[in-house]
Amino acid sequence: MSEYIIALDAMGGDNAPDAIVAGAVAALRRFEDIRILLAGPVERLEPLLAEAQDVRARVEFLPADEVIAMDESPMLAVRKKVNSSLVQAMLAVREKRAGAVVSAGNTGALLAGGMLRIGRIQGVERPALAPVIPGVKKPFLLIDAGANVDCQPKYLEQFGLMGSVYMRAVMGVEDPAVGLVNIGAEAEKGNKLTKETFQLMSRQTSYRFAGNAEARDIPSGGFDVVVADGFDGNIILKYTEGIVGAMMSMLKANLTASKVSKLGAALCRPAFRKFKRSMDYNAYGGAPLLGVEGAVIKAHGASGETAIMNALRQAREMLVGDVCGKIKEGLSGLSSDTEQ
């Protein structure tokens, strides 16, 4: 049986280290083929494993006495805090002691560390952050969600490849439809960046390009992968988070406005609970950083035990599906390799 080794930043996130270690234990109990390297201060982490003797043999420590805080300068912290839990976890991947890294810590530091401490896949211009977002009919992958605010057409073309590989290997989508975020569906719509990207995506042979994706069509289910530069992608992500929260608040206010509406709300409670679960980030685990030499998962900063377990599941599935290897294979089919 193959064994998949995942380095886990035990000190990253709002609920570290207790929830992080609890999530690790839950993942170890669920998946017998994983081993976890816990990065952090051993004296603080060891007691948290006292009730996990059944899986203790598959846990090792990466001693790390420093923590990169949420408000630190990402690039500076990654360069200077070599003994931080995040950097030590990433070095384990770089040195091939682990195949994946999971962290709920500083997002900027994870992006910087992916570039500086792990390194890009040869041929990939820019790694991209790619969260899975719930949609009307099915979830979709948004790439890039903030790692690269200034992009060139060839970056976006590669984002399409990386997103398509991820959706096939991890989410089980047989033939992902890749869309390009634009202000219209027609090929001639958009600015210089999207027009040139449209031409590149139309010529490549590594994935199925399904055309431009208008913002209103993104959640409807027509696209499995939605490609954008990091500036627009981050706006889409944050607006989606905001509008979902606003709609839930508005709905709650209206449903509790009168005795009749309260009665209706009580009858609809199972449906509301199902809807709430479908929008819960805990179910997906985190956002992969695609394009680096390893499986890198950024879990939500507020992740609890369940979210961390799912982030570790996600990292495992990236290793099982050989996402990095398939990205390398797909690069040969991109038009930008020969026509830029």
Sine and cosine of phi, psi and omega as CSV:
sin_phi,cos_phi,sin_psi,cos_psi,sin_omega,cos_omega
0.00,0.00,0.73,-0.68,0.04,-1.00
-0.93,0.37,0.52,-0.86,0.04,-1.00
-0.87,-0.49,0.73,-0.68,-0.03,-1.00
-0.93,-0.37,0.85,-0.52,-0.08,-1.00
-0.98,-0.22,0.81,-0.59,-0.05,-1.00
-0.84,-0.55,0.79,-0.61,0.08,-1.00
-1.00,0.02,0.77,-0.64,-0.07,-1.00
-0.86,-0.50,0.84,-0.54,0.08,-1.00
-0.96,0.29,0.99,-0.15,-0.10,-0.99
-0.97,0.25,-0.23,0.97,-0.08,-1.00
-0.95,-0.30,0.08,1.00,-0.01,-1.00
-1.00,-0.03,0.68,-0.74,0.07,-1.00
0.95,-0.31,0.26,-0.97,-0.07,-1.00
-0.92,0.38,-0.45,0.89,-0.11,-0.99
-0.94,-0.34,0.33,0.94,0.01,-1.00
-0.98,0.22,0.50,-0.87,-0.08,1.00
-1.00,-0.07,-0.14,0.99,-0.15,-0.99
-0.85,0.53,-0.80,0.60,-0.04,-1.00
-0.93,0.37,-0.52,0.86,-0.01,-1.00
-0.92,0.40,-0.73,0.68,0.00,-1.00
-0.92,0.39,-0.64,0.77,0.03,-1.00
-0.88,0.48,-0.64,0.77,0.05,-1.00
-0.91,0.41,-0.60,0.80,0.04,-1.00
-0.90,0.44,-0.69,0.72,0.01,-1.00
-0.89,0.45,-0.68,0.74,0.02,-1.00
-0.88,0.47,-0.65,0.76,0.01,-1.00
-0.92,0.38,-0.64,0.77,0.02,-1.00
-0.90,0.45,-0.59,0.81,0.02,-1.00
-0.96,0.29,-0.47,0.89,-0.02,-1.00
-0.99,0.11,-0.58,0.81,-0.07,-1.00
-0.86,-0.51,0.93,-0.38,-0.05,-1.00
-0.98,0.21,-0.15,0.99,-0.07,-1.00
-0.98,-0.21,0.25,0.97,0.04,-1.00
-0.92,-0.39,0.47,-0.88,0.13,-0.99
-0.79,-0.61,0.63,-0.77,-0.07,-1.00
-0.88,-0.48,0.73,-0.68,0.13,-0.99
-0.98,-0.20,0.94,-0.35,-0.03,-1.00
-1.00,0.03,0.87,-0.49,-0.02,-1.00
-0.99,-0.15,0.84,-0.54,0.00,-1.00
0.34,-0.94,-0.10,-1.00,0.02,-1.00
-0.95,0.31,0.88,-0.47,-0.11,-0.99
-0.84,0.54,-0.66,0.75,-0.06,-1.00
-0.90,0.43,-0.40,0.92,0.03,-1.00
-1.00,0.00,-0.51,0.86,-0.07,-1.00
-1.00,0.08,-0.58,0.81,-0.08,-1.00
-0.81,0.58,-0.73,0.68,-0.02,-1.00
-0.89,0.46,-0.42,0.91,-0.02,-1.00
-0.95,0.30,-0.18,0.98,0.01,-1.00
-0.98,-0.20,0.16,0.99,-0.08,-1.00
-0.86,0.51,-0.56,0.83,-0.02,-1.00
-0.99,-0.15,0.30,0.95,-0.06,-1.00
-0.84,-0.54,0.63,0.78,-0.04,-1.00
-0.90,0.43,-0.38,0.92,-0.01,-1.00
-0.93,0.37,-0.38,0.92,0.00,-1.00
-0.84,-0.54,0.08,1.00,-0.11,-0.99
-0.85,0.53,-0.53,0.85,-0.04,-1.00
-0.91,0.41,-0.32,0.95,-0.01,-1.00
-0.98,-0.22,0.34,0.94,0.07,-1.00
-0.86,-0.50,0.77,-0.64,0.12,-0.99
-0.83,-0.56,0.33,-0.94,-0.01,-1.00
-0.96,-0.30,0.59,-0.81,0.21,-0.98
-0.93,-0.38,0.99,-0.10,-0.07,-1.00
-0.84,0.54,0.78,-0.62,0.00,-1.00
-0.49,-0.87,0.84,-0.54,-0.09,-1.00
-0.98,-0.18,-0.07,1.00,-0.02,-1.00
-0.91,-0.41,0.38,-0.92,0.04,-1.00
-0.74,-0.67,0.70,-0.71,0.10,-1.00
-1.00,0.04,0.91,-0.41,-0.04,-1.00
-0.96,0.27,0.30,-0.95,-0.04,-1.00
-0.91,0.42,-0.47,0.88,-0.09,-1.00
-0.99,-0.14,0.15,0.99,0.00,-1.00
-0.99,0.14,0.42,-0.91,0.10,-1.00
-0.92,0.40,0.89,-0.46,-0.13,-0.99
-0.84,0.54,-0.79,0.62,-0.07,-1.00
-0.89,0.45,-0.70,0.71,-0.01,-1.00
-0.90,0.43,-0.67,0.74,-0.03,-1.00
-0.91,0.42,-0.68,0.73,-0.01,-1.00
-0.91,0.41,-0.57,0.82,0.02,-1.00
-0.96,0.27,-0.65,0.76,-0.14,-0.99
-1.00,-0.03,-0.60,0.80,-0.08,-1.00
-1.00,-0.04,0.93,0.37,-0.01,-1.00
-0.91,0.42,-0.47,0.88,-0.03,-1.00
-1.00,-0.08,0.35,0.94,0.07,-1.00
-0.99,0.17,0.36,-0.93,-0.03,-1.00
-0.90,0.44,-0.60,0.80,-0.01,-1.00
-0.93,0.37,-0.74,0.67,-0.03,-1.00
-0.91,0.41,-0.64,0.77,0.02,-1.00
-0.90,0.45,-0.61,0.79,0.05,-1.00
-0.90,0.43,-0.65,0.76,0.00,-1.00
-0.94,0.34,-0.60,0.80,0.03,-1.00
-0.90,0.43,-0.53,0.85,0.05,-1.00
-0.88,0.47,-0.58,0.81,0.05,-1.00
-0.95,0.30,-0.70,0.71,0.00,-1.00
-0.86,0.51,-0.63,0.78,-0.05,-1.00
-1.00,0.03,0.15,0.99,0.07,-1.00
0.91,0.42,0.36,0.93,0.12,-0.99
-0.99,0.13,-0.28,0.96,0.06,-1.00
-0.59,-0.81,0.39,-0.92,0.01,-1.00
-0.98,-0.18,-0.24,0.97,-0.09,-1.00
-0.54,-0.84,0.36,-0.93,0.08,-1.00
-0.69,-0.72,0.64,-0.77,0.04,-1.00
-0.80,-0.60,0.71,-0.70,0.04,-1.00
-0.52,-0.85,0.61,-0.79,0.12,-0.99
-0.96,-0.28,0.26,0.97,-0.07,-1.00
-1.00,0.07,-0.43,-0.90,-0.06,-1.00
-0.81,0.59,0.89,-0.45,-0.06,-1.00
-0.89,0.45,-0.72,0.70,0.00,-1.00
-0.87,0.50,-0.63,0.78,0.01,-1.00
-0.92,0.39,-0.61,0.79,0.03,-1.00
-0.91,0.42,-0.67,0.75,0.03,-1.00
-0.90,0.43,-0.71,0.70,0.01,-1.00
-0.91,0.42,-0.65,0.76,0.01,-1.00
-0.91,0.41,-0.58,0.82,0.05,-1.00
-0.86,0.51,-0.64,0.77,0.01,-1.00
-0.97,0.23,-0.75,0.66,-0.15,-0.99
-0.99,0.11,-0.64,0.76,-0.14,-0.99
-0.99,-0.12,-0.45,0.89,0.03,-1.00
-0.97,-0.25,-0.78,0.63,0.04,-1.00
0.98,-0.18,0.47,-0.88,-0.02,-1.00
-0.97,0.24,0.43,-0.90,0.23,-0.97
-0.90,0.43,0.70,-0.71,-0.01,-1.00
-0.85,0.52,0.80,-0.59,-0.02,-1.00
0.98,-0.19,-0.32,0.95,0.05,-1.00
-0.99,0.10,0.81,-0.58,-0.04,-1.00
-0.96,0.28,-0.72,0.69,-0.05,-1.00
-0.57,-0.82,0.79,-0.61,0.16,-0.99
-0.91,0.42,0.40,-0.92,-0.05,-1.00
-0.67,-0.74,0.57,-0.82,0.04,-1.00
-1.00,0.02,0.74,-0.67,-0.19,-0.98
-0.66,-0.75,1.00,0.10,0.05,-1.00
-0.96,0.26,0.51,-0.86,0.15,-0.99
-1.00,-0.03,0.77,-0.64,-0.10,-0.99
-0.85,-0.52,0.68,-0.74,0.03,-1.00
-0.89,0.45,0.60,-0.80,0.07,-1.00
-0.80,-0.60,0.03,-1.00,-0.04,-1.00
-0.89,0.46,-0.74,0.67,-0.05,-1.00
-0.98,-0.21,-0.49,0.87,-0.09,-1.00
-0.26,-0.97,0.34,-0.94,0.06,-1.00
-0.96,0.29,0.38,-0.92,0.05,-1.00
-0.70,-0.71,0.35,-0.94,0.00,-1.00
-0.98,-0.19,0.80,-0.60,0.07,-1.00
-0.98,-0.21,0.87,-0.49,-0.04,-1.00
-0.64,-0.77,0.89,-0.47,0.20,0.98
-0.98,-0.20,0.51,-0.86,-0.04,-1.00
-0.95,-0.31,0.30,0.96,0.09,-1.00
0.57,-0.82,-0.05,1.00,-0.04,-1.00
-0.97,0.24,-0.49,0.87,-0.09,-1.00
-0.72,-0.69,0.99,-0.13,-0.06,-1.00
-0.98,0.18,-0.39,0.92,0.06,-1.00
-0.90,-0.44,0.88,-0.47,-0.12,-0.99
-0.81,-0.59,0.37,-0.93,0.16,-0.99
-0.94,-0.35,0.35,-0.94,-0.02,-1.00
-0.80,0.60,-0.64,0.77,-0.04,-1.00
-0.92,0.40,-0.47,0.88,0.07,-1.00
-0.90,0.44,-0.74,0.68,-0.05,-1.00
-0.91,0.42,-0.60,0.80,0.05,-1.00
-0.87,0.50,-0.68,0.74,0.03,-1.00
-0.94,0.35,-0.56,0.83,0.07,-1.00
-0.85,0.53,-0.64,0.77,0.02,-1.00
-0.87,0.49,-0.67,0.74,0.05,-1.00
-0.89,0.46,-0.77,0.63,-0.07,-1.00
-0.89,0.46,-0.65,0.76,0.02,-1.00
-0.92,0.40,-0.64,0.77,0.01,-1.00
-0.90,0.44,-0.69,0.72,0.03,-1.00
-0.87,0.49,-0.70,0.72,-0.02,-1.00
-0.89,0.46,-0.71,0.70,-0.04,-1.00
-0.91,0.42,-0.55,0.84,0.06,-1.00
-0.95,0.30,-0.77,0.64,-0.16,-0.99
-0.97,0.24,-0.55,0.83,-0.11,-0.99
-0.96,-0.28,-0.66,0.75,-0.08,-1.00
-1.00,-0.09,-0.11,0.99,0.09,-1.00
0.97,0.26,0.36,0.93,0.04,-1.00
-0.99,0.11,0.86,-0.51,-0.15,-0.99
-0.91,0.42,-0.70,0.71,-0.05,-1.00
-0.64,-0.77,0.98,0.18,-0.13,-0.99
-0.87,0.49,0.69,-0.73,0.10,-0.99
-1.00,0.00,0.84,-0.54,-0.06,-1.00
-0.97,-0.25,0.82,-0.58,0.02,-1.00
-0.90,-0.44,0.45,-0.89,0.02,-1.00
-0.95,-0.32,0.85,-0.52,0.00,-1.00
-0.88,0.47,0.80,-0.60,-0.04,-1.00
-0.42,-0.91,0.13,-0.99,-0.03,-1.00
-1.00,0.02,0.00,1.00,0.04,-1.00
-0.31,-0.95,0.33,-0.94,-0.03,-1.00
-0.99,0.15,-0.37,0.93,-0.07,-1.00
-0.95,0.31,0.52,-0.85,-0.06,-1.00
-0.88,0.48,-0.52,0.85,-0.08,-1.00
-1.00,0.10,-0.05,1.00,-0.02,-1.00
-0.98,0.20,0.37,-0.93,0.14,-0.99
0.95,-0.30,-0.12,-0.99,0.04,-1.00
-0.99,-0.13,-0.10,-1.00,-0.05,-1.00
-0.85,0.53,-0.67,0.74,-0.03,-1.00
-0.89,0.46,-0.77,0.64,-0.08,-1.00
-0.95,0.32,-0.56,0.83,0.03,-1.00
-0.90,0.43,-0.71,0.71,0.01,-1.00
-0.93,0.36,-0.61,0.79,0.03,-1.00
-0.91,0.42,-0.64,0.77,0.03,-1.00
-0.83,0.55,-0.68,0.73,0.00,-1.00
-0.91,0.41,-0.67,0.74,0.02,-1.00
-0.90,0.45,-0.73,0.68,-0.02,-1.00
-0.90,0.44,-0.53,0.85,0.01,-1.00
-0.94,0.34,-0.47,0.88,-0.05,-1.00
-1.00,0.02,-0.48,0.88,-0.11,-0.99
-0.92,0.40,0.32,-0.95,-0.05,-1.00
-0.84,-0.55,0.22,0.98,-0.08,-1.00
-1.00,-0.04,-0.30,0.96,0.00,-1.00
-0.41,-0.91,0.20,-0.98,-0.05,-1.00
-1.00,-0.01,0.95,-0.32,0.05,-1.00
-1.00,0.05,0.84,-0.54,-0.08,-1.00
-0.97,-0.24,0.19,0.98,0.08,-1.00
0.99,-0.13,-0.16,-0.99,-0.03,-1.00
-0.95,0.30,0.54,-0.84,0.01,-1.00
-0.87,-0.50,0.94,-0.34,0.11,-0.99
-0.95,0.30,0.49,-0.87,-0.10,-1.00
-0.82,0.57,-0.63,0.78,-0.05,-1.00
-0.93,0.37,-0.35,0.94,-0.02,-1.00
-1.00,-0.04,-0.18,0.98,-0.09,-1.00
-0.85,0.53,-0.75,0.67,-0.05,-1.00
-0.99,0.11,0.00,1.00,-0.15,-0.99
-0.98,0.22,-0.33,0.94,0.06,-1.00
0.93,-0.37,0.05,1.00,-0.01,-1.00
-0.98,0.20,-0.32,0.95,-0.05,-1.00
-0.81,-0.59,0.64,-0.77,0.09,-1.00
-1.00,-0.05,-0.48,0.88,0.02,-1.00
-0.77,-0.64,0.76,-0.65,0.03,-1.00
-0.88,-0.47,0.89,-0.46,-0.10,-1.00
-0.99,-0.17,0.74,-0.67,0.05,-1.00
-0.49,-0.87,0.35,-0.94,0.20,-0.98
-0.94,0.35,0.34,-0.94,-0.11,-0.99
-0.88,0.47,-0.44,0.90,0.02,-1.00
-0.93,0.37,-0.82,0.57,0.00,-1.00
-0.92,0.39,-0.61,0.79,-0.01,-1.00
-0.89,0.45,-0.63,0.78,0.01,-1.00
-0.93,0.36,-0.59,0.81,0.07,-1.00
-0.90,0.44,-0.69,0.72,0.03,-1.00
-0.87,0.50,-0.71,0.70,-0.02,-1.00
-0.88,0.47,-0.77,0.64,-0.06,-1.00
-0.93,0.38,-0.61,0.79,0.03,-1.00
-0.91,0.41,-0.64,0.77,0.04,-1.00
-0.87,0.49,-0.71,0.70,0.03,-1.00
-0.87,0.49,-0.68,0.73,-0.03,-1.00
-0.93,0.37,-0.68,0.73,-0.06,-1.00
-0.94,0.34,-0.57,0.82,0.06,-1.00
-0.90,0.44,-0.71,0.71,0.02,-1.00
-0.89,0.46,-0.66,0.75,0.00,-1.00
-0.91,0.41,-0.68,0.73,-0.01,-1.00
-0.91,0.42,-0.63,0.77,0.03,-1.00
-0.90,0.44,-0.64,0.77,0.01,-1.00
-0.92,0.39,-0.68,0.73,0.01,-1.00
-0.90,0.44,-0.67,0.74,0.00,-1.00
-0.89,0.45,-0.69,0.72,0.00,-1.00
-0.89,0.46,-0.67,0.74,-0.01,-1.00
-0.89,0.46,-0.67,0.74,-0.02,-1.00
-0.95,0.31,-0.57,0.82,-0.02,-1.00
-0.96,0.27,-0.32,0.95,0.01,-1.00
-0.95,-0.31,0.25,0.97,-0.09,-1.00
-0.98,0.20,-0.40,0.92,-0.04,-1.00
-0.50,-0.86,0.18,-0.98,0.01,-1.00
-0.90,0.43,-0.62,0.78,-0.01,-1.00
-0.91,0.41,-0.71,0.70,-0.01,-1.00
-0.92,0.39,-0.54,0.84,0.05,-1.00
-0.91,0.41,-0.63,0.78,0.04,-1.00
-0.90,0.43,-0.68,0.74,0.04,-1.00
-0.89,0.45,-0.63,0.78,0.01,-1.00
-0.89,0.45,-0.62,0.78,0.01,-1.00
-0.90,0.44,-0.63,0.78,0.01,-1.00
-0.93,0.36,-0.52,0.86,-0.05,-1.00
-1.00,-0.05,0.06,1.00,-0.11,-0.99
-0.82,0.57,-0.69,0.72,0.02,-1.00
-0.86,0.51,-0.63,0.78,0.01,-1.00
-0.92,0.39,-0.64,0.77,0.01,-1.00
-0.90,0.43,-0.64,0.77,0.01,-1.00
-0.91,0.42,-0.64,0.77,0.04,-1.00
-0.90,0.43,-0.66,0.75,0.03,-1.00
-0.89,0.45,-0.69,0.73,0.00,-1.00
-0.88,0.47,-0.65,0.76,0.03,-1.00
-0.90,0.44,-0.60,0.80,-0.02,-1.00
-0.92,0.39,-0.37,0.93,-0.01,-1.00
-0.99,-0.15,0.07,1.00,-0.11,-0.99
-0.99,0.13,0.85,-0.53,0.00,-1.00
-0.89,0.45,-0.38,0.92,-0.01,-1.00
-0.85,0.52,-0.49,0.87,-0.07,-1.00
-0.94,0.34,-0.45,0.90,-0.06,-1.00
-0.99,-0.13,-0.40,0.92,0.06,-1.00
1.00,-0.08,-0.90,0.45,-0.04,-1.00
-0.05,-1.00,-0.11,-0.99,-0.01,-1.00
-0.96,-0.28,0.80,-0.60,0.06,-1.00
-0.96,0.27,0.58,-0.82,0.19,-0.98
-0.99,-0.13,0.97,-0.23,-0.11,-0.99
-1.00,-0.07,0.62,-0.79,0.03,-1.00
0.94,-0.34,-0.01,1.00,0.06,-1.00
-0.96,-0.27,0.27,-0.96,-0.08,-1.00
-0.98,0.18,0.93,0.36,0.01,-1.00
0.41,-0.91,0.20,-0.98,0.06,-1.00
-1.00,0.00,0.89,-0.46,-0.03,-1.00
-0.86,-0.52,0.83,-0.55,-0.03,-1.00
-0.86,-0.51,0.82,-0.58,0.10,-0.99
-0.99,-0.14,0.96,-0.29,0.05,-1.00
-0.99,0.15,0.40,-0.92,0.02,-1.00
-0.87,0.49,0.60,-0.80,-0.03,-1.00
-0.86,0.51,-0.48,0.88,-0.02,-1.00
-1.00,-0.08,0.27,0.96,-0.07,-1.00
-0.83,0.56,0.69,-0.72,0.14,-0.99
-0.97,-0.24,-0.26,-0.97,-0.06,-1.00
-0.83,0.55,-0.72,0.69,-0.05,-1.00
-0.90,0.43,-0.69,0.72,-0.01,-1.00
-0.90,0.44,-0.64,0.77,0.02,-1.00
-0.92,0.39,-0.66,0.75,0.05,-1.00
-0.86,0.52,-0.68,0.73,0.00,-1.00
-0.95,0.32,-0.52,0.86,0.09,-1.00
-0.91,0.41,-0.63,0.78,0.05,-1.00
-0.93,0.37,-0.63,0.78,0.10,-1.00
-0.86,0.50,-0.69,0.72,0.01,-1.00
-0.87,0.50,-0.71,0.70,0.02,-1.00
-0.88,0.47,-0.67,0.74,0.03,-1.00
-0.86,0.50,-0.70,0.71,-0.03,-1.00
-0.91,0.41,-0.53,0.85,0.08,-1.00
-0.91,0.42,-0.61,0.79,0.02,-1.00
-0.95,0.30,-0.69,0.73,0.03,-1.00
-0.87,0.49,-0.67,0.74,-0.02,-1.00
-0.99,0.13,-0.01,1.00,0.01,-1.00
0.77,0.64,0.81,0.59,-0.04,-1.00
-0.86,0.52,-0.70,0.71,-0.01,-1.00
-0.88,0.48,-0.71,0.71,-0.01,-1.00
-0.88,0.47,-0.63,0.77,-0.03,-1.00
-0.96,0.29,-0.51,0.86,0.11,-0.99
-0.90,0.43,-0.68,0.73,0.03,-1.00
-0.86,0.50,-0.68,0.73,0.00,-1.00
-0.90,0.45,-0.64,0.77,-0.08,-1.00
-0.96,0.29,-0.35,0.94,-0.04,-1.00
-0.87,0.50,-0.50,0.87,-0.04,-1.00
-0.92,0.38,-0.34,0.94,-0.03,-1.00
-1.00,-0.07,0.09,1.00,-0.03,-1.00
-1.00,0.04,0.68,-0.73,-0.03,-1.00
-0.92,0.40,-0.46,0.89,-0.06,-1.00
-0.94,0.34,-0.31,0.95,0.03,-1.00
-0.92,0.39,-0.48,0.88,-0.10,-1.00
-0.85,-0.52,-0.24,0.97,-0.16,-0.99
-0.86,-0.51,0.14,0.99,0.02,-1.00
-0.99,0.13,0.00,0.00,0.00,0.00
